[in-house]
Amino acid sequence: MDKNIYSKTMQKVEKIEKEFGSLEDFVILSTMDKSTHRMIVEAFDEMGAVYQDLSDLEIADLLDYQNLMGSKYGEYF
């Protein structure tokens, strides 16, 4: 990695840490506003059935991805 890019990145991080206390605090404050967001889930029983119908497809997709990455890189996650 170019040392100049690393140096500039670290300078930005130090500036953020001085202003916000830590990089983690900056990320939290920059992605969430002061008002909280709440989502109310209603009729969960109906959605539970949909999730159960789709869970087999989800597992198949994950296995396909694992096999693809294994064939490409020679290892499995």
N, C-alpha and C positions, 0 to 999 in steps of 0.2 A: 504494500500500500504506500502511496505517496505520503511522505512525512508531512508535507505542507498541508495536505487535506486533513490529515489526522490532527495537526496542530490547530487548524481553523475550527474543526469540529469541537475539540476540547475547549477552546476559547468560548465558543457558543454555549457549551454545557456549563462552564464556570459562571458565565453571565446569568444564565437561567437559574443556577443554584443560588447565586447571590440574591436574586430578586424573589424567588419562590421558595427557597429553603432546600429543596431537593428536586431532582429531575422527575421523580415520581409524582410529587405534588403538582408540578407544572403540567404533566400529562393529565392528571385527574381534573385539574381546574380548567384546562383548555378543551377537554372533551365533554364536560358536564357544566351546565349553567347552575345558577343558585337554586332555581326551582327544581323540585324533584319530579321525576317522571314515575307514574304508577300505571300499571296496566292491570285491569281487572279481567280475569278470564272467567267467562260464564259458559255454561253448557259444556263442561269439561268431559262429561260422559260421552258426548257425541264425538269430541275430538280424540278421546282415548281409543275409540274404535278405529278411527282413521289412522292413528299412529300405529296401531297393531297391524293394520293392513299394509302399511308402508315399511314396517320394520324389516321384513324379509328382503325387500329391495335395497334398503339401506345396507344391510349386511352384505348382500351380493356386490354392491358398488364398492364397499370397502375391501372385499376380497379381490375384486378385479384390480383395484388400484394397487393393492399389495403385490399381486402377481406381476403387474406391469412394472412396478419399481424394482421388483426382484429380478425380472428378466433384463431390465436395463442396467442395473448397477450390480447385480450378482449377489444381493443380500436382501433379507427381509427384515422389516421393522418389528 
